[in-house]
């Protein structure tokens, strides 16, 4: 058996011994709307907030979960990445929000007021938050999802609109002779305003140039619209994944069709509290 060499006093000690290097990952700016996978849990969601070592993701069911930010803890587009905050910007002129309004000095969001805005689906809510979120938080207005408008009259009655409890409702495909027009006509209350856009789905309210296209594809009657769009665009993705890509490219109200912009701003003006 060979003797194990012993360290001798005259031998130098290696003080420069290097620790194993951590794997290097590409960094990705944590912008709201980014499609992110939390690797330890496998949970996928849309990035909502980032800061103080935490990231909030909203899943397809509209639920938010918060995770600690660690190196290599997330995937974006199938790659392991490190998330980093957006660079701080020094405004040289009055800043504006995504909706085009002048941004106020940073303040805490108001406590939610009694008034509400209701939208038909989760994608509608995410798009409204993307563009008008700053304005809504400043006024303390919450946006809630109807998950369909067939029982709208019952929803309005349960809400109990009245003095200090205004209700704004945004409907898809609100055009002459549509089912949505008949539903809107069934709701009559001075503290309730129903507006809508003319598009079959809120996806269409995003200008196609955002996707590098001249127009949204035509989908035949009887074909599910979202699936039909994806098929005609030749994209291999489910509707939720494709929507996250679309939402991630929307930056300001200029990326939306006027039909939606006008309808949402009407609702905000209606439910917002009067100037103090």
Residue pairs with C-beta under 8 A, 6 or more apart in sequence:
22 71
23 72
25 71
25 72
25 79
25 80
25 81
25 82
26 79
26 81
26 82
27 81
27 82
27 83
27 84
28 34
28 76
28 81
28 82
28 83
28 84
29 83
29 84
29 85
29 86
29 87
30 47
30 50
30 55
30 83
30 84
30 85
30 86
31 47
31 86
31 248
32 46
32 47
32 48
32 49
32 50
32 130
33 46
33 47
33 130
33 244
33 247
33 248
33 250
34 46
34 47
34 76
34 248
35 44
35 45
35 46
35 47
35 76
35 77
35 241
35 244
35 245
35 248
36 44
36 45
36 46
36 47
36 55
36 57
36 74
36 75
36 76
36 83
37 43
37 44
37 74
37 75
37 76
38 44
38 45
38 57
38 65
38 67
38 73
38 74
39 72
39 73
39 74
39 75
39 80
40 73
41 67
43 57
43 59
43 65
43 67
44 57
44 59
45 57
45 58
45 59
45 60
45 64
45 65
46 57
46 58
46 59
46 126
46 244
46 247
47 55
47 56
47 57
48 56
48 57
48 58
48 64
49 55
49 56
50 56
50 69
50 83
50 85
50 86
51 85
53 68
53 69
54 66
54 67
54 68
54 69
55 66
55 67
55 69
55 74
55 83
56 64
56 65
56 66
56 67
57 64
57 65
57 66
57 67
58 64
58 126
59 65
60 122
60 240
61 122
62 122
62 125
62 145
67 73
69 83
71 82
72 80
72 81
72 82
73 83
74 80
74 81
74 82
74 83
75 81
94 102
94 103
95 102
95 103
96 102
96 103
97 103
97 132
97 134
97 135
98 130
98 131
98 132
98 133
98 134
98 251
98 252
98 253
99 131
99 132
99 134
99 135
99 252
99 253
99 265
100 252
100 253
101 134
101 135
103 134
104 138
107 138
109 137
109 138
109 140
110 137
110 138
110 139
110 140
111 140
112 140
112 141
112 142
113 139
113 140
113 141
113 142
113 164
113 273
114 164
114 165
115 141
115 164
115 165
115 166
115 167
115 168
115 271
115 272
115 273
116 141
116 142
116 143
116 144
116 159
116 167
116 168
116 271
117 128
117 136
117 141
117 142
117 143
117 144
117 167
117 168
117 169
117 170
117 267
117 268
117 271
118 143
118 144
118 145
118 146
118 155
118 167
118 168
118 169
118 170
119 125
119 128
119 143
119 144
119 145
119 146
119 169
119 170
120 145
120 146
120 147
120 148
120 149
120 170
120 171
120 172
120 202
121 145
121 146
121 147
121 148
121 172
121 202
122 145
123 201
123 202
123 203
123 243
123 247
124 145
124 170
124 172
124 202
125 143
125 144
125 145
126 243
126 247
127 202
127 205
127 206
127 247
127 250
127 256
127 260
128 136
128 143
128 170
128 264
129 136
129 143
130 247
130 250
131 250
131 252
131 253
131 256
131 264
132 264
132 265
132 268
135 268
136 142
136 143
136 268
139 268
139 272
139 273
140 273
141 268
141 271
141 272
146 152
146 155
146 169
149 169
149 171
149 180
149 183
150 183
152 169
152 183
152 184
152 186
152 187
153 183
153 186
153 187
156 167
156 169
156 187
156 189
156 192
159 165
159 167
161 167
161 189
161 191
161 192
162 191
163 191
165 191
166 191
166 192
166 193
166 270
166 271
167 189
167 191
167 192
167 193
167 271
168 192
168 193
168 194
168 195
168 266
168 267
168 268
168 270
168 271
169 184
169 187
169 192
169 193
169 194
169 195
169 267
170 195
170 196
170 197
170 263
170 264
170 267
171 180
171 183
171 184
171 194
171 195
171 196
171 197
172 180
172 196
172 197
172 199
172 200
172 201
172 202
173 180
173 196
173 197
173 198
173 199
173 200
173 201
174 180
174 181
174 184
174 194
174 195
174 196
174 197
174 198
174 263
175 181
175 198
180 196
184 194
184 196
187 194
193 266
193 267
193 270
193 271
195 263
195 264
195 266
195 267
196 263
197 205
197 257
197 259
197 260
197 263
198 259
199 205
199 257
199 259
199 260
200 225
201 225
201 226
202 260
203 216
203 226
203 229
203 243
203 246
204 216
204 257
205 256
205 257
205 259
205 260
206 246
206 250
206 255
206 256
206 257
207 255
207 256
207 257
208 214
208 215
208 216
210 246
210 249
210 250
210 255
211 246
211 249
213 233
216 229
217 228
217 229
217 232
217 233
218 232
219 225
219 228
219 229
219 232
220 228
226 239
226 242
227 239
230 237
230 238
230 239
230 242
235 242
237 245
249 255
250 256
253 261
